[in-house]
Amino acid sequence: MIRWCTRQRTSGTCAAKPMGGHRRPILLAERDWLLARLSVAPDLTIRGLLSELGDRGVKVSYGALWAFLAAEGLTFKKNAVRHRASTTRRRA
């Protein structure tokens, strides 16, 4: 049977149910550890953090960690040391 027909019979309306809502951040329990870890090693990458979270038994996606860090106001800036060497060659 079609769901909206059933909903019409039971509730009197076939209008769609509300979508969305608030989701509790999955990394909220690890917040203190993450912030402490980043204060000790500020050059740690997101992939490195994912690895360390995995070692702690916390399975989380790259996107979830990115969203958590963005919500905390933390960003990863490029570092001049990480830039590749120039492609031009020096002549002797």
C-alpha positions in Angstrom: 0.0 0.0 0.0 1.1 3.5 -0.6 2.4 5.2 2.5 0.7 8.6 2.0 -2.7 6.8 1.6 -2.1 5.0 4.9 -1.0 8.3 6.6 -4.2 9.9 5.3 -6.4 7.2 6.8 -4.6 7.2 10.2 -3.9 10.8 10.8 -6.3 12.6 8.5 -3.6 14.3 6.4 -1.3 13.1 3.7 1.2 16.0 4.2 4.8 15.0 4.3 6.5 14.6 7.7 9.0 17.2 8.8 12.6 16.7 7.5 15.9 17.4 9.1 16.5 18.3 12.6 19.4 18.7 15.0 22.1 16.0 15.0 24.4 15.6 18.0 28.0 15.8 16.8 29.5 12.4 16.8 32.9 13.7 18.1 31.5 15.6 21.1 32.7 12.9 23.5 36.2 13.3 22.1 36.3 17.1 22.1 38.6 17.6 25.0 41.1 15.0 23.7 41.0 16.4 20.2 41.6 20.0 21.4 44.4 18.9 23.7 46.0 16.8 20.9 46.0 19.7 18.5 47.5 22.1 21.1 50.4 19.7 21.5 50.8 19.0 17.8 49.3 21.9 15.8 50.8 20.6 12.5 48.9 17.3 12.7 46.9 16.5 9.6 43.3 15.5 9.5 44.3 12.1 8.2 46.7 11.8 11.2 43.9 12.7 13.6 41.7 10.1 11.9 44.4 7.5 12.5 44.9 8.4 16.1 41.1 8.4 16.7 41.0 4.9 15.1 43.7 3.8 17.6 41.5 5.0 20.4 38.6 2.9 19.0 36.6 5.9 17.5 35.5 5.2 13.9 34.6 8.4 12.2 34.7 9.7 8.6 36.9 12.4 7.2 33.9 14.6 6.6 32.7 14.3 10.2 36.1 15.2 11.6 36.3 18.1 9.1 32.9 19.4 10.2 33.8 19.1 13.8 37.0 21.1 13.4 35.2 23.7 11.3 32.5 24.0 14.0 35.3 24.5 16.6 36.7 27.3 14.4 39.9 25.3 13.7 41.4 25.5 10.2 44.4 23.9 8.6 46.6 26.5 6.9 49.2 25.8 4.3 52.7 26.0 5.6 55.6 27.4 3.6 57.8 24.5 4.6 55.4 22.0 2.9 55.6 23.7 -0.5 57.4 21.7 -3.2 60.7 22.8 -4.6 60.6 25.1 -7.6 60.5 23.4 -10.9 63.1 25.7 -12.4 66.7 24.5 -12.3 69.7 26.4 -11.3 72.4 26.7 -13.8 76.0 26.4 -12.7 
